[in-house]
């Protein structure tokens, strides 16, 4: 096998081995790959020497990269507001959104079909000088008796 084909094979295997790893597991795997290349004395070949440098850069980048919290969109996160909070939940298609529209003067979409409300929605109403947040949640059961 010539050096170029060997190099392509190594690159493919490196990508396959590290594709889902992160943190300390990634660093350990990259170090194992570098040790493997050096044990087979392939680091004397220019392409592999460059590959070892790139792997060492990846290790340094991973080691000194500050860990960030992963941000994921939560469709049910509603920031708090007002003095209290009430959640409207129940079976699909019973009028939770219609009640919320009437009480809070909001314009939540309503319809005569299941799952009209797909995410949590909020509105506020005033009651005896108190601001109450009302949260409309999607229906959790969707069966009909014949």
N, CA, C and O atoms as CSV, one atom per row, in Angstrom:
chain,resi,resn,atom,element,x,y,z
A,1,UNK,N,N,0.851,-1.168,0.000
A,1,UNK,CA,C,0.000,0.000,0.000
A,1,UNK,C,C,0.899,1.234,0.000
A,1,UNK,O,O,1.790,1.362,0.840
A,2,UNK,N,N,0.659,2.145,-0.952
A,2,UNK,CA,C,1.521,3.326,-0.995
A,2,UNK,C,C,1.144,4.294,0.143
A,2,UNK,O,O,0.110,4.141,0.794
A,3,UNK,N,N,2.009,5.285,0.358
A,3,UNK,CA,C,1.839,6.195,1.497
A,3,UNK,C,C,0.542,7.000,1.428
A,3,UNK,O,O,-0.093,7.250,2.452
A,4,UNK,N,N,0.153,7.406,0.216
A,4,UNK,CA,C,-1.055,8.224,0.089
A,4,UNK,C,C,-2.300,7.414,0.467
A,4,UNK,O,O,-3.176,7.932,1.160
A,5,UNK,N,N,-2.392,6.176,0.033
A,5,UNK,CA,C,-3.540,5.335,0.385
A,5,UNK,C,C,-3.550,5.031,1.877
A,5,UNK,O,O,-4.612,4.982,2.498
A,6,UNK,N,N,-2.366,4.826,2.453
A,6,UNK,CA,C,-2.253,4.591,3.881
A,6,UNK,C,C,-2.744,5.821,4.660
A,6,UNK,O,O,-3.440,5.708,5.670
A,7,UNK,N,N,-2.355,7.000,4.152
A,7,UNK,CA,C,-2.747,8.251,4.790
A,7,UNK,C,C,-4.270,8.436,4.726
A,7,UNK,O,O,-4.890,8.812,5.721
A,8,UNK,N,N,-4.865,8.175,3.568
A,8,UNK,CA,C,-6.320,8.287,3.422
A,8,UNK,C,C,-7.033,7.323,4.375
A,8,UNK,O,O,-8.038,7.679,4.990
A,9,UNK,N,N,-6.510,6.115,4.490
A,9,UNK,CA,C,-7.099,5.134,5.381
A,9,UNK,C,C,-7.029,5.614,6.831
A,9,UNK,O,O,-7.998,5.479,7.577
A,10,UNK,N,N,-5.880,6.175,7.232
A,10,UNK,CA,C,-5.728,6.695,8.594
A,10,UNK,C,C,-6.703,7.835,8.858
A,10,UNK,O,O,-7.341,7.880,9.910
A,11,UNK,N,N,-6.819,8.762,7.898
A,11,UNK,CA,C,-7.742,9.904,8.081
A,11,UNK,C,C,-9.175,9.417,8.250
A,11,UNK,O,O,-9.911,9.927,9.095
A,12,UNK,N,N,-9.570,8.439,7.455
A,12,UNK,CA,C,-10.919,7.894,7.568
A,12,UNK,C,C,-11.134,7.270,8.941
A,12,UNK,O,O,-12.161,7.500,9.580
A,13,UNK,N,N,-10.167,6.484,9.390
A,13,UNK,CA,C,-10.298,5.840,10.697
A,13,UNK,C,C,-10.274,6.840,11.849
A,13,UNK,O,O,-10.967,6.645,12.847
A,14,UNK,N,N,-9.494,7.899,11.725
A,14,UNK,CA,C,-9.474,8.935,12.758
A,14,UNK,C,C,-10.858,9.576,12.860
A,14,UNK,O,O,-11.396,9.731,13.956
A,15,UNK,N,N,-11.421,9.942,11.731
A,15,UNK,CA,C,-12.744,10.570,11.726
A,15,UNK,C,C,-13.790,9.625,12.321
A,15,UNK,O,O,-14.656,10.059,13.080
A,16,UNK,N,N,-13.713,8.363,11.985
A,16,UNK,CA,C,-14.669,7.384,12.494
A,16,UNK,C,C,-14.537,7.214,14.000
A,16,UNK,O,O,-15.540,7.072,14.699
A,17,UNK,N,N,-13.307,7.227,14.504
A,17,UNK,CA,C,-13.075,6.983,15.925
A,17,UNK,C,C,-13.443,8.167,16.811
A,17,UNK,O,O,-13.827,7.971,17.964
A,18,UNK,N,N,-13.335,9.395,16.295
A,18,UNK,CA,C,-13.536,10.558,17.164
A,18,UNK,C,C,-14.844,11.301,16.895
A,18,UNK,O,O,-15.075,12.347,17.503
A,19,UNK,N,N,-15.695,10.810,16.022
A,19,UNK,CA,C,-16.846,11.603,15.599
A,19,UNK,C,C,-17.839,11.902,16.704
A,19,UNK,O,O,-18.491,12.944,16.638
A,20,UNK,N,N,-18.001,11.064,17.712
A,20,UNK,CA,C,-18.964,11.344,18.767
A,20,UNK,C,C,-18.316,11.603,20.126
A,20,UNK,O,O,-19.016,11.723,21.131
A,21,UNK,N,N,-17.000,11.690,20.164
A,21,UNK,CA,C,-16.301,11.883,21.432
A,21,UNK,C,C,-16.130,13.368,21.743
A,21,UNK,O,O,-16.073,14.204,20.841
A,22,UNK,N,N,-16.050,13.676,23.030
A,22,UNK,CA,C,-15.731,15.037,23.437
A,22,UNK,C,C,-15.066,14.997,24.807
A,22,UNK,O,O,-15.145,14.001,25.526
A,23,UNK,N,N,-14.418,16.087,25.148
A,23,UNK,CA,C,-13.768,16.201,26.451
A,23,UNK,C,C,-12.583,15.270,26.618
A,23,UNK,O,O,-11.771,15.100,25.709
A,24,UNK,N,N,-12.499,14.664,27.809
A,24,UNK,CA,C,-11.370,13.798,28.150
A,24,UNK,C,C,-11.303,12.546,27.281
A,24,UNK,O,O,-10.216,12.058,26.972
A,25,UNK,N,N,-12.467,12.028,26.887
A,25,UNK,CA,C,-12.477,10.849,26.014
A,25,UNK,C,C,-11.847,11.178,24.661
A,25,UNK,O,O,-11.097,10.372,24.110
A,26,UNK,N,N,-12.150,12.355,24.131
A,26,UNK,CA,C,-11.581,12.784,22.854
A,26,UNK,C,C,-10.074,12.938,22.964
A,26,UNK,O,O,-9.334,12.486,22.091
A,27,UNK,N,N,-9.620,13.572,24.027
A,27,UNK,CA,C,-8.178,13.767,24.227
A,27,UNK,C,C,-7.471,12.419,24.306
A,27,UNK,O,O,-6.426,12.228,23.684
A,28,UNK,N,N,-8.038,11.485,25.067
A,28,UNK,CA,C,-7.406,10.164,25.210
A,28,UNK,C,C,-7.346,9.442,23.865
A,28,UNK,O,O,-6.328,8.830,23.542
A,29,UNK,N,N,-8.398,9.503,23.093
A,29,UNK,CA,C,-8.424,8.836,21.790
A,29,UNK,C,C,-7.412,9.463,20.827
A,29,UNK,O,O,-6.720,8.752,20.099
A,30,UNK,N,N,-7.329,10.797,20.829
A,30,UNK,CA,C,-6.354,11.472,19.960
A,30,UNK,C,C,-4.924,11.108,20.345
A,30,UNK,O,O,-4.077,10.903,19.476
A,31,UNK,N,N,-4.657,11.027,21.647
A,31,UNK,CA,C,-3.319,10.630,22.095
A,31,UNK,C,C,-3.011,9.191,21.680
A,31,UNK,O,O,-1.881,8.880,21.303
A,32,UNK,N,N,-4.005,8.325,21.749
A,32,UNK,CA,C,-3.805,6.936,21.305
A,32,UNK,C,C,-3.491,6.883,19.810
A,32,UNK,O,O,-2.637,6.104,19.385
A,33,UNK,N,N,-4.169,7.700,19.015
A,33,UNK,CA,C,-3.931,7.726,17.572
A,33,UNK,C,C,-2.515,8.224,17.280
A,33,UNK,O,O,-1.824,7.669,16.426
A,34,UNK,N,N,-2.085,9.267,17.987
A,34,UNK,CA,C,-0.727,9.797,17.801
A,34,UNK,C,C,0.306,8.739,18.180
A,34,UNK,O,O,1.291,8.545,17.468
A,35,UNK,N,N,0.078,8.055,19.302
A,35,UNK,CA,C,1.002,6.999,19.720
A,35,UNK,C,C,1.069,5.874,18.685
A,35,UNK,O,O,2.138,5.319,18.428
A,36,UNK,N,N,-0.067,5.548,18.103
A,36,UNK,CA,C,-0.114,4.503,17.082
A,36,UNK,C,C,0.698,4.908,15.850
A,36,UNK,O,O,1.448,4.099,15.304
A,37,UNK,N,N,0.548,6.151,15.419
A,37,UNK,CA,C,1.300,6.652,14.256
A,37,UNK,C,C,2.795,6.626,14.540
A,37,UNK,O,O,3.590,6.239,13.684
A,38,UNK,N,N,3.176,7.041,15.748
A,38,UNK,CA,C,4.606,7.070,16.102
A,38,UNK,C,C,5.167,5.660,16.280
A,38,UNK,O,O,6.326,5.412,15.949
A,39,UNK,N,N,4.355,4.734,16.799
A,39,UNK,CA,C,4.822,3.355,16.982
A,39,UNK,C,C,5.101,2.678,15.639
A,39,UNK,O,O,6.004,1.848,15.533
A,40,UNK,N,N,4.341,3.029,14.642
A,40,UNK,CA,C,4.542,2.456,13.308
A,40,UNK,C,C,5.548,3.263,12.491
A,40,UNK,O,O,5.784,2.975,11.317
A,41,UNK,N,N,6.142,4.283,13.131
A,41,UNK,CA,C,7.168,5.134,12.522
A,41,UNK,C,C,6.675,5.813,11.242
A,41,UNK,O,O,7.437,6.019,10.297
A,42,UNK,N,N,5.395,6.152,11.234
A,42,UNK,CA,C,4.826,6.847,10.082
A,42,UNK,C,C,4.998,8.360,10.199
A,42,UNK,O,O,4.794,9.085,9.226
A,43,UNK,N,N,5.370,8.835,11.379
A,43,UNK,CA,C,5.529,10.285,11.558
A,43,UNK,C,C,6.774,10.826,10.845
A,43,UNK,O,O,7.028,12.030,10.872
A,44,UNK,N,N,7.536,9.959,10.221
A,44,UNK,CA,C,8.682,10.407,9.419
A,44,UNK,C,C,8.234,10.867,8.029
A,44,UNK,O,O,8.960,11.585,7.342
A,45,UNK,N,N,7.032,10.449,7.622
A,45,UNK,CA,C,6.472,10.822,6.323
A,45,UNK,C,C,5.753,12.157,6.487
A,45,UNK,O,O,5.046,12.368,7.473
A,46,UNK,N,N,5.931,13.049,5.532
A,46,UNK,CA,C,5.413,14.412,5.630
A,46,UNK,C,C,3.925,14.522,5.911
A,46,UNK,O,O,3.515,15.319,6.756
A,47,UNK,N,N,3.110,13.737,5.220
A,47,UNK,CA,C,1.652,13.809,5.418
A,47,UNK,C,C,1.276,13.416,6.836
A,47,UNK,O,O,0.410,14.037,7.453
A,48,UNK,N,N,1.924,12.390,7.345
A,48,UNK,CA,C,1.609,11.933,8.692
A,48,UNK,C,C,2.145,12.896,9.745
A,48,UNK,O,O,1.539,13.071,10.802
A,49,UNK,N,N,3.283,13.518,9.453
A,49,UNK,CA,C,3.832,14.519,10.366
A,49,UNK,C,C,2.843,15.675,10.520
A,49,UNK,O,O,2.604,16.159,11.627
A,50,UNK,N,N,2.276,16.106,9.399
A,50,UNK,CA,C,1.277,17.170,9.420
A,50,UNK,C,C,0.018,16.713,10.178
A,50,UNK,O,O,-0.580,17.483,10.930
A,51,UNK,N,N,-0.364,15.468,9.970
A,51,UNK,CA,C,-1.538,14.932,10.668
A,51,UNK,C,C,-1.318,14.906,12.176
A,51,UNK,O,O,-2.226,15.234,12.939
A,52,UNK,N,N,-0.127,14.520,12.610
A,52,UNK,CA,C,0.188,14.504,14.041
A,52,UNK,C,C,0.092,15.911,14.608
A,52,UNK,O,O,-0.443,16.097,15.701
A,53,UNK,N,N,0.605,16.912,13.884
A,53,UNK,CA,C,0.501,18.312,14.338
A,53,UNK,C,C,-0.954,18.742,14.481
A,53,UNK,O,O,-1.327,19.399,15.453
A,54,UNK,N,N,-1.767,18.363,13.501
A,54,UNK,CA,C,-3.187,18.727,13.568
A,54,UNK,C,C,-3.871,18.063,14.764
A,54,UNK,O,O,-4.694,18.687,15.433
A,55,UNK,N,N,-3.537,16.815,15.031
A,55,UNK,CA,C,-4.115,16.124,16.178
A,55,UNK,C,C,-3.665,16.750,17.498
A,55,UNK,O,O,-4.453,16.865,18.437
A,56,UNK,N,N,-2.392,17.155,17.565
A,56,UNK,CA,C,-1.896,17.824,18.765
A,56,UNK,C,C,-2.589,19.172,18.966
A,56,UNK,O,O,-2.874,19.562,20.099
A,57,UNK,N,N,-2.861,19.882,17.872
A,57,UNK,CA,C,-3.607,21.141,17.968
A,57,UNK,C,C,-5.029,20.896,18.474
A,57,UNK,O,O,-5.558,21.672,19.270
A,58,UNK,N,N,-5.638,19.812,18.004
A,58,UNK,CA,C,-6.984,19.482,18.480
A,58,UNK,C,C,-6.984,19.176,19.971
A,58,UNK,O,O,-7.916,19.544,20.685
A,59,UNK,N,N,-5.934,18.501,20.441
A,59,UNK,CA,C,-5.826,18.191,21.873
A,59,UNK,C,C,-5.699,19.479,22.673
A,59,UNK,O,O,-6.380,19.664,23.682
A,60,UNK,N,N,-4.817,20.371,22.214
A,60,UNK,CA,C,-4.623,21.635,22.933
A,60,UNK,C,C,-5.915,22.463,22.937
A,60,UNK,O,O,-6.263,23.076,23.946
A,61,UNK,N,N,-6.606,22.474,21.827
A,61,UNK,CA,C,-7.862,23.225,21.720
A,61,UNK,C,C,-8.914,22.657,22.666
A,61,UNK,O,O,-9.654,23.409,23.301
A,62,UNK,N,N,-8.979,21.343,22.759
A,62,UNK,CA,C,-9.972,20.694,23.613
A,62,UNK,C,C,-9.634,20.882,25.085
A,62,UNK,O,O,-10.528,21.067,25.911
A,63,UNK,N,N,-8.350,20.836,25.413
A,63,UNK,CA,C,-7.949,20.985,26.816
A,63,UNK,C,C,-8.242,22.366,27.365
A,63,UNK,O,O,-8.692,22.495,28.503
A,64,UNK,N,N,-7.995,23.391,26.583
A,64,UNK,CA,C,-8.094,24.757,27.084
A,64,UNK,C,C,-9.374,25.455,26.671
A,64,UNK,O,O,-9.523,26.660,26.876
A,65,UNK,N,N,-10.286,24.717,26.100
A,65,UNK,CA,C,-11.562,25.299,25.691
A,65,UNK,C,C,-12.468,25.352,26.916
A,65,UNK,O,O,-12.710,24.321,27.543
A,66,UNK,N,N,-12.976,26.541,27.272
A,66,UNK,CA,C,-13.869,26.603,28.422
A,66,UNK,C,C,-15.169,25.869,28.133
A,66,UNK,O,O,-15.726,25.970,27.040
A,67,UNK,N,N,-15.643,25.132,29.124
A,67,UNK,CA,C,-16.867,24.375,28.925
A,67,UNK,C,C,-18.060,25.320,28.934
A,67,UNK,O,O,-18.203,26.154,29.828
A,68,UNK,N,N,-18.902,25.178,27.937
A,68,UNK,CA,C,-20.084,26.004,27.836
A,68,UNK,C,C,-21.307,25.138,28.091
A,68,UNK,O,O,-21.329,23.950,27.771
A,69,UNK,N,N,-22.310,25.754,28.667
A,69,UNK,CA,C,-23.558,25.045,28.848
A,69,UNK,C,C,-24.228,24.927,27.491
A,69,UNK,O,O,-24.253,25.878,26.710
A,70,UNK,N,N,-24.762,23.766,27.225
A,70,UNK,CA,C,-25.457,23.601,25.960
A,70,UNK,C,C,-26.814,24.280,26.068
A,70,UNK,O,O,-27.556,24.075,27.030
A,71,UNK,N,N,-27.119,25.081,25.077
A,71,UNK,CA,C,-28.396,25.773,25.052
A,71,UNK,C,C,-29.338,25.013,24.148
A,71,UNK,O,O,-29.061,24.790,22.969
A,72,UNK,N,N,-30.426,24.632,24.712
A,72,UNK,CA,C,-31.434,23.960,23.932
A,72,UNK,C,C,-32.735,24.721,24.088
A,72,UNK,O,O,-33.034,25.252,25.157
A,73,UNK,N,N,-33.493,24.769,23.031
A,73,UNK,CA,C,-34.761,25.459,23.054
A,73,UNK,C,C,-35.766,24.624,23.823
A,73,UNK,O,O,-35.965,23.448,23.519
A,74,UNK,N,N,-36.393,25.220,24.807
A,74,UNK,CA,C,-37.420,24.552,25.584
A,74,UNK,C,C,-38.748,25.228,25.293
A,74,UNK,O,O,-38.965,26.355,25.737
A,75,UNK,N,N,-39.642,24.575,24.561
A,75,UNK,CA,C,-40.900,25.218,24.201
A,75,UNK,C,C,-41.828,25.447,25.394
A,75,UNK,O,O,-42.818,26.169,25.273
A,76,UNK,N,N,-41.522,24.846,26.539
A,76,UNK,CA,C,-42.384,24.997,27.702
A,76,UNK,C,C,-41.814,25.953,28.744
A,76,UNK,O,O,-42.397,26.104,29.817
A,77,UNK,N,N,-40.689,26.601,28.453
A,77,UNK,CA,C,-40.123,27.558,29.398
A,77,UNK,C,C,-40.847,28.891,29.252
A,77,UNK,O,O,-40.880,29.480,28.171
A,78,UNK,N,N,-41.418,29.350,30.342
A,78,UNK,CA,C,-42.099,30.644,30.391
A,78,UNK,C,C,-41.480,31.416,31.550
A,78,UNK,O,O,-41.541,30.955,32.689
A,79,UNK,N,N,-40.877,32.597,31.286
A,79,UNK,CA,C,-40.327,33.371,32.396
A,79,UNK,C,C,-41.443,33.840,33.329
A,79,UNK,O,O,-42.539,34.175,32.881
A,80,UNK,N,N,-41.157,33.858,34.597
A,80,UNK,CA,C,-42.160,34.274,35.582
A,80,UNK,C,C,-42.438,35.765,35.479
A,80,UNK,O,O,-41.551,36.570,35.197
A,81,UNK,N,N,-43.691,36.103,35.715
A,81,UNK,CA,C,-44.061,37.512,35.828
A,81,UNK,C,C,-45.296,37.594,36.711
A,81,UNK,O,O,-46.058,36.633,36.811
A,82,UNK,N,N,-45.488,38.719,37.338
A,82,UNK,CA,C,-46.655,38.908,38.192
A,82,UNK,C,C,-46.459,38.349,39.587
A,82,UNK,O,O,-45.366,37.937,39.973
A,83,UNK,N,N,-47.574,38.348,40.340
A,83,UNK,CA,C,-47.532,37.923,41.741
A,83,UNK,C,C,-47.805,36.436,41.923
A,83,UNK,O,O,-47.416,35.855,42.937
A,84,UNK,N,N,-48.457,35.824,40.971
A,84,UNK,CA,C,-48.780,34.406,41.068
A,84,UNK,C,C,-48.820,33.782,39.690
A,84,UNK,O,O,-48.704,34.465,38.672
A,85,UNK,N,N,-48.984,32.482,39.681
A,85,UNK,CA,C,-48.982,31.769,38.401
A,85,UNK,C,C,-50.009,30.641,38.447
A,85,UNK,O,O,-50.092,29.886,39.416
A,86,UNK,N,N,-50.780,30.551,37.380
A,86,UNK,CA,C,-51.770,29.488,37.246
A,86,UNK,C,C,-51.526,28.800,35.913
A,86,UNK,O,O,-51.334,29.460,34.892
A,87,UNK,N,N,-51.534,27.474,35.925
A,87,UNK,CA,C,-51.351,26.711,34.689
A,87,UNK,C,C,-52.671,26.068,34.310
A,87,UNK,O,O,-53.344,25.462,35.144
A,88,UNK,N,N,-53.035,26.207,33.042
A,88,UNK,CA,C,-54.223,25.555,32.509
A,88,UNK,C,C,-53.777,24.296,31.783
A,88,UNK,O,O,-53.095,24.368,30.761
A,89,UNK,N,N,-54.165,23.142,32.314
A,89,UNK,CA,C,-53.812,21.903,31.632
A,89,UNK,C,C,-54.998,20.953,31.682
A,89,UNK,O,O,-55.835,21.029,32.581
A,90,UNK,N,N,-55.054,20.077,30.725
A,90,UNK,CA,C,-56.147,19.120,30.674
A,90,UNK,C,C,-56.175,18.412,29.338
A,90,UNK,O,O,-55.223,18.469,28.559
A,91,UNK,N,N,-57.277,17.750,29.093
A,91,UNK,CA,C,-57.468,16.979,27.874
A,91,UNK,C,C,-57.494,17.930,26.678
A,91,UNK,O,O,-57.892,19.088,26.810
A,92,UNK,N,N,-57.073,17.446,25.522
A,92,UNK,CA,C,-57.080,18.258,24.310
A,92,UNK,C,C,-58.497,18.660,23.942
A,92,UNK,O,O,-59.446,17.900,24.135
A,93,UNK,N,N,-58.625,19.876,23.405
A,93,UNK,CA,C,-59.864,20.351,22.803
A,93,UNK,C,C,-61.018,20.498,23.806
A,93,UNK,O,O,-62.153,20.123,23.509
A,94,UNK,N,N,-60.717,21.054,25.012
A,94,UNK,CA,C,-61.782,21.286,25.995
A,94,UNK,C,C,-62.016,22.768,26.263
A,94,UNK,O,O,-62.964,23.113,26.968
A,95,UNK,N,N,-61.178,23.660,25.722
A,95,UNK,CA,C,-61.407,25.091,25.876
A,95,UNK,C,C,-60.412,25.831,26.743
A,95,UNK,O,O,-60.710,26.929,27.212
A,96,UNK,N,N,-59.246,25.269,26.969
A,96,UNK,CA,C,-58.227,25.950,27.785
A,96,UNK,C,C,-57.797,27.259,27.138
A,96,UNK,O,O,-57.704,28.283,27.814
A,97,UNK,N,N,-57.537,27.235,25.852
A,97,UNK,CA,C,-57.098,28.456,25.145
A,97,UNK,C,C,-58.223,29.485,25.070
A,97,UNK,O,O,-57.963,30.685,25.158
A,98,UNK,N,N,-59.459,29.041,24.910
A,98,UNK,CA,C,-60.595,29.968,24.881
A,98,UNK,C,C,-60.746,30.651,26.227
A,98,UNK,O,O,-60.995,31.856,26.286
A,99,UNK,N,N,-60.599,29.896,27.314
A,99,UNK,CA,C,-60.656,30.479,28.655
A,99,UNK,C,C,-59.534,31.493,28.846
A,99,UNK,O,O,-59.753,32.566,29.407
A,100,UNK,N,N,-58.343,31.159,28.386
A,100,UNK,CA,C,-57.219,32.084,28.527
A,100,UNK,C,C,-57.471,33.365,27.733
A,100,UNK,O,O,-57.200,34.459,28.227
A,101,UNK,N,N,-57.981,33.241,26.521
A,101,UNK,CA,C,-58.300,34.436,25.724
A,101,UNK,C,C,-59.304,35.326,26.449
A,101,UNK,O,O,-59.174,36.550,26.421
A,102,UNK,N,N,-60.301,34.729,27.096
A,102,UNK,CA,C,-61.337,35.507,27.775
A,102,UNK,C,C,-60.813,36.183,29.039
A,102,UNK,O,O,-61.177,37.322,29.334
A,103,UNK,N,N,-59.976,35.497,29.771
A,103,UNK,CA,C,-59.505,36.018,31.061
A,103,UNK,C,C,-58.360,37.011,30.898
A,103,UNK,O,O,-58.299,37.994,31.636
A,104,UNK,N,N,-57.462,36.786,29.962
A,104,UNK,CA,C,-56.253,37.611,29.875
A,104,UNK,C,C,-56.256,38.595,28.715
A,104,UNK,O,O,-55.303,39.360,28.570
A,105,UNK,N,N,-57.278,38.603,27.897
A,105,UNK,CA,C,-57.339,39.469,26.712
A,105,UNK,C,C,-56.153,39.238,25.772
A,105,UNK,O,O,-55.640,40.179,25.166
A,106,UNK,N,N,-55.730,37.995,25.659
A,106,UNK,CA,C,-54.677,37.642,24.692
A,106,UNK,C,C,-55.345,37.060,23.463
A,106,UNK,O,O,-56.563,36.878,23.438
A,107,UNK,N,N,-54.562,36.771,22.456
A,107,UNK,CA,C,-55.105,36.180,21.240
A,107,UNK,C,C,-54.386,34.867,20.927
A,107,UNK,O,O,-53.647,34.757,19.948
A,108,UNK,N,N,-54.623,33.892,21.778
A,108,UNK,CA,C,-54.074,32.564,21.562
A,108,UNK,C,C,-54.917,31.884,20.494
A,108,UNK,O,O,-56.143,32.003,20.499
A,109,UNK,N,N,-54.272,31.176,19.583
A,109,UNK,CA,C,-54.980,30.501,18.494
A,109,UNK,C,C,-55.878,29.406,19.060
A,109,UNK,O,O,-55.453,28.602,19.890
A,110,UNK,N,N,-57.120,29.389,18.600
A,110,UNK,CA,C,-58.057,28.353,18.993
A,110,UNK,C,C,-58.584,27.671,17.739
A,110,UNK,O,O,-58.561,28.249,16.652
A,111,UNK,N,N,-59.055,26.446,17.895
A,111,UNK,CA,C,-59.580,25.731,16.737
A,111,UNK,C,C,-60.386,24.529,17.178
A,111,UNK,O,O,-60.293,24.088,18.324
A,112,UNK,N,N,-61.178,24.003,16.263
A,112,UNK,CA,C,-62.027,22.859,16.557
A,112,UNK,C,C,-61.336,21.560,16.129
A,112,UNK,O,O,-61.945,20.711,15.477
A,113,UNK,N,N,-60.071,21.416,16.498
A,113,UNK,CA,C,-59.326,20.208,16.184
A,113,UNK,C,C,-58.281,19.991,17.272
A,113,UNK,O,O,-57.940,20.919,18.006
A,114,UNK,N,N,-57.783,18.787,17.372
A,114,UNK,CA,C,-56.820,18.437,18.416
A,114,UNK,C,C,-55.486,19.135,18.210
A,114,UNK,O,O,-55.081,19.406,17.080
A,115,UNK,N,N,-54.822,19.419,19.293
A,115,UNK,CA,C,-53.459,19.967,19.310
A,115,UNK,C,C,-53.350,21.326,18.605
A,115,UNK,O,O,-52.398,21.558,17.860
A,116,UNK,N,N,-54.297,22.207,18.829
A,116,UNK,CA,C,-54.189,23.566,18.305
A,116,UNK,C,C,-53.056,24.285,19.021
A,116,UNK,O,O,-52.252,24.966,18.385
A,117,UNK,N,N,-52.986,24.137,20.348
A,117,UNK,CA,C,-51.894,24.711,21.135
A,117,UNK,C,C,-50.758,23.703,21.153
A,117,UNK,O,O,-50.932,22.575,21.616
A,118,UNK,N,N,-49.590,24.104,20.649
A,118,UNK,CA,C,-48.458,23.173,20.565
A,118,UNK,C,C,-47.348,23.486,21.559
A,118,UNK,O,O,-46.547,22.607,21.876
A,119,UNK,N,N,-47.282,24.727,22.063
A,119,UNK,CA,C,-46.286,25.097,23.064
A,119,UNK,C,C,-46.980,25.851,24.188
A,119,UNK,O,O,-48.138,26.248,24.052
A,120,UNK,N,N,-46.287,26.045,25.276
A,120,UNK,CA,C,-46.843,26.788,26.393
A,120,UNK,C,C,-46.912,28.270,26.032
A,120,UNK,O,O,-45.973,28.828,25.465
A,121,UNK,N,N,-48.022,28.887,26.365
A,121,UNK,CA,C,-48.230,30.312,26.093
A,121,UNK,C,C,-48.668,30.978,27.385
A,121,UNK,O,O,-49.329,30.354,28.215
A,122,UNK,N,N,-48.305,32.242,27.558
A,122,UNK,CA,C,-48.608,32.918,28.818
A,122,UNK,C,C,-49.307,34.243,28.585
A,122,UNK,O,O,-49.157,34.871,27.537
A,123,UNK,N,N,-50.067,34.650,29.574
A,123,UNK,CA,C,-50.720,35.948,29.603
A,123,UNK,C,C,-50.935,36.336,31.054
A,123,UNK,O,O,-50.801,35.493,31.941
A,124,UNK,N,N,-51.266,37.591,31.315
A,124,UNK,CA,C,-51.495,38.025,32.693
A,124,UNK,C,C,-52.881,38.635,32.820
A,124,UNK,O,O,-53.412,39.219,31.875
A,125,UNK,N,N,-53.447,38.488,33.991
A,125,UNK,CA,C,-54.726,39.131,34.282
A,125,UNK,C,C,-54.607,39.825,35.636
A,125,UNK,O,O,-53.817,39.422,36.490
A,126,UNK,N,N,-55.401,40.867,35.811
A,126,UNK,CA,C,-55.421,41.615,37.080
A,126,UNK,C,C,-56.621,41.165,37.895
A,126,UNK,O,O,-57.741,41.100,37.388
A,127,UNK,N,N,-56.380,40.858,39.152
A,127,UNK,CA,C,-57.455,40.441,40.043
A,127,UNK,C,C,-57.178,41.020,41.417
A,127,UNK,O,O,-56.199,40.644,42.061
A,128,UNK,N,N,-58.024,41.928,41.873
A,128,UNK,CA,C,-57.861,42.580,43.183
A,128,UNK,C,C,-56.460,43.157,43.367
A,128,UNK,O,O,-55.810,42.902,44.380
A,129,UNK,N,N,-56.002,43.925,42.401
A,129,UNK,CA,C,-54.692,44.590,42.417
A,129,UNK,C,C,-53.514,43.605,42.398
A,129,UNK,O,O,-52.385,43.969,42.726
A,130,UNK,N,N,-53.789,42.378,42.016
A,130,UNK,CA,C,-52.723,41.385,41.861
A,130,UNK,C,C,-52.585,41.055,40.387
A,130,UNK,O,O,-53.576,40.972,39.660
A,131,UNK,N,N,-51.351,40.867,39.955
A,131,UNK,CA,C,-51.107,40.416,38.587
A,131,UNK,C,C,-50.859,38.917,38.648
A,131,UNK,O,O,-49.938,38.449,39.317
A,132,UNK,N,N,-51.700,38.173,37.934
A,132,UNK,CA,C,-51.598,36.722,37.937
A,132,UNK,C,C,-51.245,36.271,36.531
A,132,UNK,O,O,-51.916,36.628,35.562
A,133,UNK,N,N,-50.191,35.487,36.433
A,133,UNK,CA,C,-49.774,34.951,35.136
A,133,UNK,C,C,-50.517,33.646,34.898
A,133,UNK,O,O,-50.535,32.765,35.757
A,134,UNK,N,N,-51.125,33.531,33.731
A,134,UNK,CA,C,-51.835,32.309,33.359
A,134,UNK,C,C,-51.082,31.672,32.197
A,134,UNK,O,O,-50.798,32.321,31.191
A,135,UNK,N,N,-50.769,30.400,32.355
A,135,UNK,CA,C,-50.002,29.667,31.350
A,135,UNK,C,C,-50.914,28.613,30.719
A,135,UNK,O,O,-51.470,27.763,31.415
A,136,UNK,N,N,-51.057,28.679,29.406
A,136,UNK,CA,C,-51.857,27.716,28.654
A,136,UNK,C,C,-50.927,26.628,28.124
A,136,UNK,O,O,-49.998,26.913,27.369
A,137,UNK,N,N,-51.177,25.394,28.520
A,137,UNK,CA,C,-50.350,24.260,28.114
A,137,UNK,C,C,-51.070,23.424,27.062
A,137,UNK,O,O,-52.301,23.421,27.021
A,138,UNK,N,N,-50.337,22.722,26.221
A,138,UNK,CA,C,-50.975,21.838,25.236
A,138,UNK,C,C,-51.728,20.703,25.925
A,138,UNK,O,O,-51.393,20.311,27.042
A,139,UNK,N,N,-52.733,20.189,25.254
A,139,UNK,CA,C,-53.479,19.065,25.794
A,139,UNK,C,C,-52.613,17.824,25.884
A,139,UNK,O,O,-51.694,17.634,25.087
A,140,UNK,N,N,-52.915,16.975,26.867
A,140,UNK,CA,C,-52.052,15.813,27.056
A,140,UNK,C,C,-52.714,14.488,26.723
A,140,UNK,O,O,-52.067,13.446,26.829
A,141,UNK,N,N,-53.961,14.488,26.329
A,141,UNK,CA,C,-54.634,13.253,26.001
A,141,UNK,C,C,-55.478,13.497,24.773
A,141,UNK,O,O,-56.165,14.517,24.703
A,142,UNK,N,N,-55.455,12.623,23.822
A,142,UNK,CA,C,-56.163,12.908,22.585
A,142,UNK,C,C,-56.970,11.710,22.083
A,142,UNK,O,O,-56.782,11.259,20.953
A,143,UNK,N,N,-57.858,11.205,22.917
A,143,UNK,CA,C,-58.720,10.153,22.444
A,143,UNK,C,C,-60.165,10.648,22.525
A,143,UNK,O,O,-60.494,11.526,23.322
A,144,UNK,N,N,-61.004,10.073,21.694
A,144,UNK,CA,C,-62.422,10.402,21.713
A,144,UNK,C,C,-63.205,9.111,21.830
A,144,UNK,O,O,-62.891,8.110,21.186
A,145,UNK,N,N,-64.222,9.152,22.660
A,145,UNK,CA,C,-65.091,7.980,22.776
A,145,UNK,C,C,-66.161,8.085,21.708
A,145,UNK,O,O,-66.682,9.170,21.451
A,146,UNK,N,N,-66.490,6.975,21.088
A,146,UNK,CA,C,-67.525,6.978,20.051
A,146,UNK,C,C,-68.906,6.916,20.684
A,146,UNK,O,O,-69.911,6.909,19.973
